[in-house]
Amino acid sequence: MHASRPPRHARTGPSRGHLVALYVVIAIETVALIVVLALLVQLGARGAAASADAGVAQNPPQLSDAQQLILAQGGDANSCAVSFRGDGITDTPVLEQQGTLYQHLPIPRRDGQVFGGWYRSAADAAAFTQTARVNGSEAVACADQQETLYGAWKKPADVAAENTGVPILMYHQFTTNANGESNSLRGNYIYIGDFEKQIAYLADQHFYLPTWPELSAFIDGALYLPKKSVIVTDDDADKTWLELAVPIVDKFKVLTTSFVITKWRHEGTPSLYVLQRSHTDDMHEAGANGKGRMVNYTKDQIVADMLRSAQILGVREVMAYPFGHYNDTAKAALREAGFEMARTIEQGYVRPGADKLALPCIRVDYGETMAAFTKAVG
């Protein structure tokens, strides 16, 4: 018998074919895992970006108060947001319109100090540079729809030492006749050539032109006005004022106030630099005793007349007494009608503490020389 062969051992490991297949499966699974991880990373990045975008939408960049004012105007290119800076000044920005006079500049108040005005720069504010001071006598013109003005304070003793007295110039009618008019009102008619010299002088010498709210604050002792301050007014809004004088006011850009008899004039202002204020509606007439109606009417009659005038002009603020006639009844009526100030024909300068309903003036008559004029305005 042949010796029997020993039995072959059974194979316990995978064959080469099986190994190849296994490697292929592992490779495929690895690639799939890498793809899945890449997708997860990409989705995560998109989610983060979306979250960031959502965060931006929920928390937009913080706008300044000035920018918010401009935005609220819907992109009006003429709007100008004016901001304020200075020691202890907390006034919020105001919106002005370019090409118009400043109308909303605040006058801050602080116990024991006097506000020195608004200036173009902090250095000008510290030095109280008069030619750099900004108020409602100027037209608004700002860059990029924003502007910052700087304020400063003065000590009451320093203000008192300057002893400023503000002249309110009073004009009436105008003439092209250098020899003047020959009627009973000859003194009222200023030769237009003289008027132009006077207005040119105020402009060339850089006189400060206070607004009525500034004059009120000055009287209260709350606002500093430089010694070279003057207010120009005209009574009646006569046709010679409109035709001869207003073009000169425009030419030199000098703020003036025209006291209008609203019974006779309903039109708007003839110039950017002319403020129209009340000379009553229908009280520029003689009353029963030969004096003006304002000292003949009852308080209620005066109030009704002044309210009609205010409605036509769209403003109260200040008025001029016809013929300069007034009494306590007239003053009480003005207060009730909402008028803070009134100009008389009494001669003098406005100083702190003055009676706001009895403001003096400086009358300008026909034939007044430039020497007399320059002395009158300081």
C-alpha positions as CSV (number, residue, x, y, z in Angstrom):
1,M,0.0,0.0,0.0
2,H,1.1,3.4,-0.7
3,A,1.7,5.6,2.2
4,S,-1.2,8.1,2.4
5,R,-0.4,11.9,1.9
6,P,-0.8,14.1,4.8
7,P,-4.0,16.2,4.5
8,R,-3.6,19.8,3.3
9,H,-4.3,22.5,5.8
10,A,-7.5,24.5,5.1
11,R,-6.8,28.2,4.1
12,T,-7.7,30.5,6.9
13,G,-6.8,34.0,5.3
14,P,-8.4,35.9,2.4
15,S,-7.3,35.2,-1.1
16,R,-5.4,37.9,-3.2
17,G,-8.7,38.6,-5.0
18,H,-10.5,39.1,-1.8
19,L,-7.8,41.5,-0.5
20,V,-8.0,43.6,-3.7
21,A,-11.7,43.9,-3.3
22,L,-11.3,44.8,0.3
23,Y,-8.8,47.6,-0.5
24,V,-11.2,48.9,-3.2
25,V,-14.1,49.0,-0.7
26,I,-11.9,50.8,1.9
27,A,-10.7,53.3,-0.7
28,I,-14.3,54.1,-1.8
29,E,-15.5,54.4,1.8
30,T,-12.5,56.8,2.5
31,V,-13.3,59.0,-0.5
32,A,-17.0,59.1,0.5
33,L,-16.0,60.1,4.0
34,I,-13.8,62.9,2.7
35,V,-16.6,64.1,0.4
36,V,-19.1,64.1,3.3
37,L,-16.7,65.9,5.6
38,A,-16.0,68.5,2.8
39,L,-19.8,69.0,2.3
40,L,-20.2,69.4,6.1
41,V,-17.4,72.0,6.2
42,Q,-19.0,73.9,3.2
43,L,-22.4,73.8,4.8
44,G,-21.0,75.1,8.1
45,A,-19.3,78.0,6.3
46,R,-22.5,78.9,4.6
47,G,-24.3,78.7,7.8
48,A,-21.8,81.0,9.5
49,A,-22.0,83.5,6.6
50,A,-25.7,83.4,6.8
51,S,-25.6,84.0,10.6
52,A,-23.1,86.9,10.0
53,D,-25.4,88.4,7.4
54,A,-28.3,88.0,9.8
55,G,-26.3,89.7,12.5
56,V,-25.5,92.6,10.2
57,A,-29.2,93.0,9.3
58,Q,-30.2,92.9,13.0
59,N,-27.4,95.2,14.1
60,P,-26.7,97.8,11.4
61,P,-23.8,100.3,11.8
62,Q,-24.6,102.9,14.4
63,L,-25.6,106.2,12.8
64,S,-24.8,109.5,14.4
65,D,-27.7,111.8,15.3
66,A,-26.8,114.0,12.4
67,Q,-26.9,111.1,9.9
68,Q,-30.2,110.0,11.3
69,L,-31.6,113.5,10.7
70,I,-30.4,113.5,7.1
71,L,-31.8,110.0,6.6
72,A,-35.2,111.0,7.9
73,Q,-35.3,113.6,5.1
74,G,-35.4,110.9,2.5
75,G,-32.1,112.0,0.9
76,D,-33.0,115.7,0.4
77,A,-29.7,117.1,-1.0
78,N,-30.4,120.5,0.4
79,S,-30.6,119.3,4.0
80,C,-27.8,120.1,6.4
81,A,-27.5,118.5,9.8
82,V,-25.7,120.9,12.2
83,S,-24.0,119.4,15.2
84,F,-22.7,121.3,18.2
85,R,-19.5,120.9,20.3
86,G,-18.1,122.6,23.3
87,D,-17.6,122.4,27.0
88,G,-20.8,121.2,28.6
89,I,-22.8,121.6,25.4
90,T,-25.3,118.8,25.0
91,D,-27.6,120.3,22.3
92,T,-28.7,117.7,19.7
93,P,-28.1,118.3,16.0
94,V,-30.6,120.5,14.1
95,L,-31.6,120.3,10.5
96,E,-31.2,123.4,8.3
97,Q,-31.8,123.9,4.6
98,Q,-28.9,125.0,2.4
99,G,-29.6,128.3,0.7
100,T,-31.7,129.6,3.6
101,L,-30.7,131.5,6.7
102,Y,-29.9,129.5,9.8
103,Q,-33.2,129.2,11.7
104,H,-32.7,126.6,14.5
105,L,-29.4,127.4,16.2
106,P,-29.8,126.9,19.9
107,I,-28.6,129.4,22.6
108,P,-27.4,127.2,25.5
109,R,-27.7,128.6,29.0
110,R,-25.6,127.8,32.0
111,D,-25.8,129.3,35.5
112,G,-22.9,131.7,36.2
113,Q,-21.7,131.9,32.6
114,V,-22.6,133.7,29.4
115,F,-22.8,131.9,26.1
116,G,-20.3,133.3,23.6
117,G,-21.9,132.1,20.4
118,W,-21.2,129.5,17.7
119,Y,-18.0,129.4,15.6
120,R,-16.6,127.6,12.6
121,S,-13.8,126.0,14.7
122,A,-12.8,125.2,18.3
123,A,-9.9,127.7,18.0
124,D,-12.3,130.5,16.8
125,A,-14.7,129.7,19.7
126,A,-11.9,129.9,22.2
127,A,-10.8,133.3,20.8
128,F,-14.4,134.6,20.2
129,T,-13.4,135.5,16.6
130,Q,-16.2,137.7,15.5
131,T,-15.7,137.2,11.8
132,A,-16.0,133.4,12.3
133,R,-19.1,133.6,14.4
134,V,-22.2,132.0,12.9
135,N,-25.9,133.0,13.4
136,G,-29.2,133.4,11.7
137,S,-28.0,136.4,9.6
138,E,-26.1,133.9,7.3
139,A,-27.1,131.5,4.6
140,V,-26.5,127.8,5.3
141,A,-23.8,126.2,3.2
142,C,-22.3,122.9,4.4
143,A,-20.2,120.1,2.9
144,D,-21.6,116.6,2.6
145,Q,-24.8,117.7,4.2
146,Q,-23.2,118.0,7.7
147,E,-21.6,120.8,9.7
148,T,-20.2,121.1,13.2
149,L,-20.2,124.4,15.1
150,Y,-18.3,125.1,18.3
151,G,-19.5,127.1,21.3
152,A,-17.7,128.7,24.2
153,W,-18.5,130.6,27.4
154,K,-17.6,133.9,28.9
155,K,-17.5,135.1,32.5
156,P,-20.3,137.5,33.3
157,A,-17.7,140.0,34.6
158,D,-15.9,140.0,31.3
159,V,-19.1,140.6,29.4
160,A,-20.1,143.4,31.7
161,A,-16.7,145.1,31.3
162,E,-17.3,145.3,27.5
163,N,-20.5,147.3,28.2
164,T,-22.1,146.5,24.8
165,G,-25.0,148.5,23.7
166,V,-26.8,147.3,20.6
167,P,-28.2,150.0,18.3
168,I,-31.5,149.2,16.5
169,L,-31.4,151.4,13.4
170,M,-34.7,152.8,12.3
171,Y,-35.3,153.7,8.6
172,H,-38.6,154.7,6.9
173,Q,-38.6,155.8,3.3
174,F,-36.0,156.3,0.6
175,T,-35.4,158.7,-2.3
176,T,-33.2,159.0,-5.4
177,N,-33.1,162.8,-4.9
178,A,-29.8,163.7,-3.3
179,N,-31.4,167.0,-2.2
180,G,-34.1,165.1,-0.4
181,E,-37.9,165.4,-0.5
182,S,-39.8,168.6,0.3
183,N,-42.9,167.2,2.0
184,S,-43.7,167.1,5.7
185,L,-41.9,163.7,6.0
186,R,-38.6,165.0,4.6
187,G,-36.6,163.7,7.5
188,N,-38.0,160.2,6.9
189,Y,-36.6,160.0,3.3
190,I,-33.0,158.8,3.3
191,Y,-31.1,159.4,0.1
192,I,-30.5,156.0,-1.4
193,G,-26.8,156.8,-2.1
194,D,-26.3,157.5,1.6
195,F,-28.1,154.3,2.6
196,E,-25.8,152.3,0.3
197,K,-22.8,153.8,2.0
198,Q,-24.1,153.0,5.4
199,I,-25.0,149.4,4.6
200,A,-21.6,149.0,2.8
201,Y,-19.9,150.3,6.0
202,L,-21.6,147.7,8.1
203,A,-20.7,144.9,5.7
204,D,-17.1,146.0,5.2
205,Q,-16.5,146.5,8.9
206,H,-17.9,143.0,9.6
207,F,-20.5,144.2,12.1
208,Y,-22.3,141.4,13.9
209,L,-26.0,141.2,13.0
210,P,-27.9,139.7,15.9
211,T,-31.2,137.9,15.4
212,W,-34.2,138.8,17.6
213,P,-33.8,135.6,19.7
214,E,-30.2,136.6,20.2
215,L,-31.1,140.1,21.3
216,S,-33.6,138.6,23.8
217,A,-30.9,136.3,25.3
218,F,-28.5,139.2,25.4
219,I,-31.1,141.2,27.4
220,D,-31.4,138.3,29.8
221,G,-27.7,138.3,30.3
222,A,-27.4,134.8,28.8
223,L,-25.6,135.7,25.5
224,Y,-22.5,137.7,24.7
225,L,-22.8,140.1,21.8
226,P,-19.7,141.9,20.5
227,K,-19.5,145.7,20.7
228,K,-19.7,145.9,16.9
229,S,-23.3,144.6,16.8
230,V,-26.2,146.3,15.1
231,I,-29.8,145.6,14.0
232,V,-31.2,147.2,10.9
233,T,-34.9,147.9,10.7
234,D,-37.3,149.7,8.3
235,D,-40.9,150.8,9.2
236,D,-43.9,150.5,7.0
237,A,-42.5,148.4,4.0
238,D,-43.0,151.4,1.8
239,K,-42.6,150.9,-2.0
240,T,-39.3,152.9,-1.8
241,W,-38.0,150.4,0.7
242,L,-39.0,147.5,-1.6
243,E,-37.8,149.1,-4.8
244,L,-34.7,151.1,-3.7
245,A,-33.4,149.7,-0.5
246,V,-33.9,146.0,-0.7
247,P,-31.6,145.5,-3.7
248,I,-28.8,147.1,-1.6
249,V,-29.6,144.8,1.3
250,D,-29.3,141.9,-1.1
251,K,-26.1,143.2,-2.6
252,F,-24.3,143.4,0.8
253,K,-26.1,140.5,2.4
254,V,-26.9,142.5,5.6
255,L,-29.7,141.1,7.7
256,T,-32.6,143.6,8.1
257,T,-36.1,143.6,9.6
258,S,-39.0,145.2,7.7
259,F,-41.9,146.1,10.1
260,V,-44.9,145.5,7.9
261,I,-48.5,146.9,8.1
262,T,-50.2,143.7,7.1
263,K,-53.4,145.4,6.2
264,W,-51.6,146.7,3.2
265,R,-49.0,144.0,2.5
266,H,-49.6,140.2,2.4
267,E,-46.7,139.2,0.2
268,G,-43.8,137.1,1.4
269,T,-40.3,138.5,2.0
270,P,-38.7,140.4,-0.9
271,S,-35.2,139.1,0.0
272,L,-33.5,136.3,1.8
273,Y,-31.9,138.9,4.1
274,V,-35.2,140.7,5.0
275,L,-37.2,139.4,8.0
276,Q,-40.8,140.6,7.8
277,R,-42.2,141.4,11.3
278,S,-45.4,143.1,12.5
279,H,-46.1,146.9,12.5
280,T,-49.7,145.8,13.4
281,D,-52.4,144.9,11.0
282,D,-54.7,147.9,11.1
283,M,-53.5,150.1,14.0
284,H,-51.2,152.4,12.0
285,E,-54.0,155.0,12.1
286,A,-54.9,157.8,14.5
287,G,-57.4,157.0,17.2
288,A,-60.1,159.1,18.9
289,N,-57.6,161.2,20.8
290,G,-55.3,161.8,17.9
291,K,-52.8,159.2,19.0
292,G,-52.3,155.8,17.4
293,R,-55.1,153.2,17.7
294,M,-52.8,151.1,19.8
295,V,-53.3,153.4,22.8
296,N,-57.0,153.9,22.0
297,Y,-58.1,150.3,21.6
298,T,-59.0,147.9,24.4
299,K,-56.7,145.0,25.2
300,D,-59.0,142.5,23.3
301,Q,-59.0,144.7,20.2
302,I,-55.2,144.9,20.2
303,V,-54.9,141.2,20.7
304,A,-57.2,140.5,17.8
305,D,-55.3,142.9,15.5
306,M,-51.9,141.4,16.4
307,L,-53.1,137.9,15.9
308,R,-54.4,138.8,12.4
309,S,-51.0,140.3,11.7
310,A,-49.1,137.3,13.0
311,Q,-51.3,134.9,10.9
312,I,-50.4,136.8,7.8
313,L,-46.7,136.9,8.6
314,G,-46.4,133.4,10.0
315,V,-44.4,134.7,13.0
316,R,-44.8,136.8,16.2
317,E,-41.5,137.4,18.0
318,V,-41.2,141.2,17.7
319,M,-43.3,144.2,16.5
320,A,-42.8,148.0,16.1
321,Y,-45.3,150.4,17.7
322,P,-47.0,152.6,15.1
323,F,-45.9,156.2,15.7
324,G,-44.0,154.8,18.8
325,H,-47.3,155.0,20.8
326,Y,-47.8,152.4,23.5
327,N,-49.0,152.0,27.1
328,D,-49.4,149.3,29.7
329,T,-52.6,148.0,28.0
330,A,-50.7,147.6,24.7
331,K,-47.9,145.8,26.4
332,A,-50.3,143.4,28.2
333,A,-52.1,142.7,24.9
334,L,-48.8,141.9,23.2
335,R,-47.9,139.4,25.8
336,E,-51.3,137.8,25.5
337,A,-50.9,137.7,21.7
338,G,-47.6,135.9,22.1
339,F,-45.2,138.7,21.2
340,E,-42.0,138.8,23.3
341,M,-40.5,142.1,22.1
342,A,-41.5,145.5,20.8
343,R,-39.5,148.4,19.4
344,T,-40.4,152.0,20.3
345,I,-39.1,155.3,18.7
346,E,-37.3,156.3,21.9
347,Q,-33.7,156.9,21.3
348,G,-31.0,154.8,22.9
349,Y,-29.2,151.4,22.9
350,V,-30.4,148.0,24.0
351,R,-28.5,146.8,27.0
352,P,-28.8,143.8,29.4
353,G,-31.9,144.1,31.5
354,A,-33.8,146.3,29.0
355,D,-37.6,146.2,28.9
356,K,-38.3,143.8,26.0
357,L,-41.6,145.5,25.2
358,A,-40.0,149.0,25.1
359,L,-36.8,148.6,23.1
360,P,-35.2,151.9,22.1
361,C,-33.8,152.7,18.6
362,I,-31.4,154.9,16.7
363,R,-33.3,156.9,14.2
364,V,-31.5,157.6,10.8
365,D,-32.6,160.8,9.2
366,Y,-32.2,162.4,5.8
367,G,-28.8,164.1,5.5
368,E,-27.0,162.1,8.2
369,T,-23.3,162.2,7.5
370,M,-21.1,159.1,7.5
371,A,-19.2,160.5,10.5
372,A,-22.5,160.8,12.5
373,F,-23.5,157.3,11.3
374,T,-20.3,155.6,12.3
375,K,-20.4,157.3,15.7
376,A,-24.0,156.1,16.2
377,V,-23.2,152.4,15.4
378,G,-19.9,152.5,17.4
